[in-house]
Amino acid sequence: MNSIPVVDRALNADLSQGDFTNVSYFANGTNCEVYTAKYEFENQEVILKMLKKNVRDYPMALREINREYDVLVRLSHPNVVKIYGTGQFPSQKFIVLEYLSGGTLQQLLYPLCKPRPISILQLPSFCNKKKSILPLERSLSMARDIANALKYLHEDFSEDTTIIHRGLLLHK
């Protein structure tokens, strides 16, 4: 699979035209919204991570997404998502990331459970069917992959860079 070149240029006013098509909402974060899209130049599905409208004028939010890009562009590990580029959609900064199909780790481990929205006021409760149907060997392989990625990020990558995992959640 070819890597997507760095975008670093303004896109058309409508994200459903131009460089990206089939744009659809995927997830919501603290300062960003995440969308899936098809990158037309490579005919490849990608993730678009954009600053939310209510924070796009905040210098701290812009610094944060720029910092995330600066860190991600230097990463190279088979168990860490790849970054393909960055751009500006009128006044909305975004980064383009590798799309990983197959669902979330929770969905792989517990396919019988339906995800529920998590309230900030309560501990997450995924479901009452907590027994994984994955074979033990596959579960251990996935745990090793995650551990290798975390080791790379915290020990091998850079001593002068602090990595904070907002999206790495442990559920009871």
N, C-alpha and C positions, 0 to 999 in steps of 0.2 A: 504494500500500500504506500503510495507516495505521500509525503508530508505536505500539508497546505502551506503556501508561502505566507509570510507575515502580511497581514492586511494593511495596517497602518495608513488607511485612507478613508475618506468619508464614503458612506454608502448612500444609496438612493433614499429618499425621504420615507419610503414604505419598505419595511423589511421583507415583505412578501415578494418584492421585485428585486432585480439586480443580482447581487452576489449570493443571496440566501433565499430559498423558497421553503415552503412547507413549515413555516415557523409556528411552533405551538408551545404554549406554556408548559413547563415541566415541574418547577419547584420554586419555593420562596425562601430567601435567607434574610439575615438581619438588614443588610444594606443593598442586596442584589436580588434580582429575579433571574431565574434560569429558564432558558428556552431550548428546545431541540430545533434543528433546522437542517436543511440540505444545502451544502456548499456547492454551488453550481459548477465552479471551475474544476473541481475534482470529483464531482458526482458522489459526494461523501456526506454522511450524516455527522453533524457536529453539535456541540453545546455552545450556546451564546449566553454569557453571564454579563448582565447589564446592571448598572446602578439603578436603583429605584428612582422614580420621579421626585419623591419627597426628599431625597438626599443628594441628588446629582449636583447641586450647587454648593454642597458642604465641602470645604477644602480637605477635611479629614477623610471623608469617604472617597474622594478622588485620589488622595495620597495612598489610601489603603488598596484600591484596585490597581493603581500604578505599581505599588510595591509588590502586590501579588503577581502581576505580570513579570516584573523584574526578577523575582525569585523563580517562578515557574519556567521562564525561558532558559534558565541555567540548569534546570534539573534534567537528568537523563538516567532513568531506571525503569526496568520492565514492569515494575509494580506501582508506578506513579503515573497518573494521567498526564498526557502530553498537551502542551499548549501549541496552538497553530498560529496565533496572531492576536492583534488588537486593532481596534478601530473606534471611530466616533460616529454615532448615529444622531443626527443634528447636534444636540448638546448632551448626548448620553454616551458616556464611555462604555465600551464592552471589551471582553476578551473572548477568543474563540478557542474552545477546548475539544479534546478528543471525546467522542461519544462512545461509551462502553455499553454494549447491549447485554441483555441477560438479567436485568433487574438489580435490585439492591441486595446487599449481603443478607439482610433479614429475609427477603423474599426467597433467596436461595436456600437458606437454612430452614426456614419455616414456611413452606409454600401453602400450607393450609390456613394460614393466618391472613386476615385482611388488615392492612395498615390503617391506623386511626390517627387523626390529627393530634399532635402533642401540645398540651397547654403548658405555658411557661410556669404555671403555678403548681403543677403536679408532676410527679415522676412519671416518665413514660411507661405505659403498659401496653405491650405489643399485642399479646393475645394469651388465651389460656391453653393453647395447644403448643406447648413449649418443646415438644420432642422433635428433634430434627430428623428428617428422613434421608439426609445425605449419608453416604457411607463414611465411616470413621476416617479412612485414608484420605478422602476428598476434603473433609473438614480440616484435618491436620495440614494438608497441603495448602489450603486457603489461609490457615492461621500462620503458616511459615511465610507465605507471600506477604501478608500484612506486616509481620514482624520484620522481614527483610526491608520492606519499604520504610518502616519507621526507623530502623537502624540507619539506613541510608540518609534519611532526612535529618536525623539528630546527631549522628556520629561521623558519617562519611562525607556529607555534602559540603558543609562549610561551618567553620567555628565562629565566624562573625555574623551569622544569620540565625535569627530565632524563628522557628516554625511554630505556629499556633494552629491546632486542628479544631476548627469550629464544626466541621462536618463529620468528625469521627466520634460517634456516639456509642456508648455501651448501654445496652438495655438489659434490665433485670428480668 
